[in-house]
Amino acid sequence: MFDNLSDKLNSVFKKLKGHGKLSEKNIDEGLREVRMALLEADAHYRVVKQLIADIRARAIGQEVLESLTPAQQVIKIVNEELTALMGSEKEALNLSGAMPQAVMLVGLQGSGKTTTAGKLAVHLRKNGKKPYLVPLDVYRPAAIDQLKKLGEQLSVPVFDSSPEMDPVEIAQKARQKAPSEGCDTLVLDTAGRLHVDSELMNELSRIQKAIEPSDVLLIADAMTGQDAVNMAESFDQALDLGGIVLTKMDGDARGGAALSIKAVTGKPVKFIGVGEKTNALEEFHPDRMASRILGMGDMLSFIEKAQDAVDEKKAADLEKKLRKNQFTLEDFRDQMTQVRKMGSLNDLIKMIPGANKSKQLNKLDVDERELVRIEAIINSMTPAERRNHNIVNGSRRKRIAKGSGTKVQDVNKLLKNYSQVLKMMKKFNKGGMRAMTRNMMPF
């Protein structure tokens, strides 16, 4: 997410820092490079032009030129202007109106509407709501079955619609049935097309008038860049959107759609899709996103992900085990599983402030497959072997390697790393942080 843009902006800022005091010429040269970086990120040219003008107006003045840290002041200005460009503050999902409330998802085929419907249901349930998934796509083969299967996986009820029914009729009947299903929020998964056409818009307008949803969200593929922005304009003219969900943000290294869409359409980005898992839907915070773009990290999102993934009781039990030097391979596996629930480790590392400045972290590329191998190795062990790694002799290692589809060397590597972790923990418990830190120093 934003990898290319972040790298280029940080290169510009590094040059500015090298000048010490900044002149108007230095700033103009830097802003030219910022403009090119934003255009290469597929941000809308009119948006980029206005953004650069706003930054320059603030940067060419006493605030920067007479500052003791002029380059830092420029970075601060860019951060503030990027945040304002993307909407300044988070805009929450609108769930006002009579019960059951409804959220209507619209968009083209392939944008990820059905998957997002499931993710949104998970988000709503996490926030105390009782969602009801309603399939309104009666045209795409197996669209209804796809949502039903997703509902089964998530244990979320799905209205039993059929291709013979009219979408408006489905939505109305689902609203009537929702209370008997114990649901208070409808998630309407509408039909899409390969491109915007009048037939699609007429159908969506009929649904909107009949149901009067609390919120209408456009599901747009972030990887389509400016096409997503243009599509948002077309949908907004017909439906008066409440907000936008940008999907596949984890696969878009440019990020132009996220930068442009609010400025062009006036509609806020409310969520971003950052993976295939059902919990990979994040609320969009403009200030946090600006920090990520500038390589400043995003600790608040990191903490929120940790709170969602970590089981507090297990964490308390683990703390006791660590203090008593009773950290087993089973505990090691459980902790790794909880961390993986938070998402891609490479993305999590980028949320750490200063990670972009660390050569070690910058070069670090975590192979998720290695984590899968480790989990497979531990799962191939007997409960006794997980509790006491010292009993894992040569013959046991061969059996574990065969059972996990790995090599004996992989089993040896895991056990060696685990033993080193145990030694470090014992030093920590025995001598405290100072002793452990001293033993880790290379001098």
Secondary structure, 3 states (H helix, E strand, C coil): CCHHHHHHHHHHHHHHHHCCCCCHHHHHHHHHHHHHHHHHCCCCHHHHHHHHHHHHHHHCCHHHHCCCCHHHHHHHHHHHHHHHHCCCCCCCCCCCCCCCEEEEEECCCCCCHHHHHHHHHHHHHHCCCCEEEEECCCCCCCHHHHHHHHHHHHCCCECCCCCCCCHHHHHHHHHHHHHHHCCCEEEEECCCCCCCCHHHHHHHHHHHHHHCCCEEEEEEEHHHCHHHHHHHHHHHHHHCCCEEEEECHHHCCCCHHHHHHHHHHCCCEEEEECCCCCCCEEECCHHHHHHHHCCCCCHHHHHHHHHHHCCHHHHHHHHHHHHCCCCCHHHHHHHHHHHHHCCCHHHHHHCCCCHHHCHHHHHCCCCHHHHHHHHHHHHCCCHHHHHCHHHCCHHHHHHHHHHHCCCHHHHHHHHHHHHHHHHHHHHHHHHHHHHHHHHHCCC
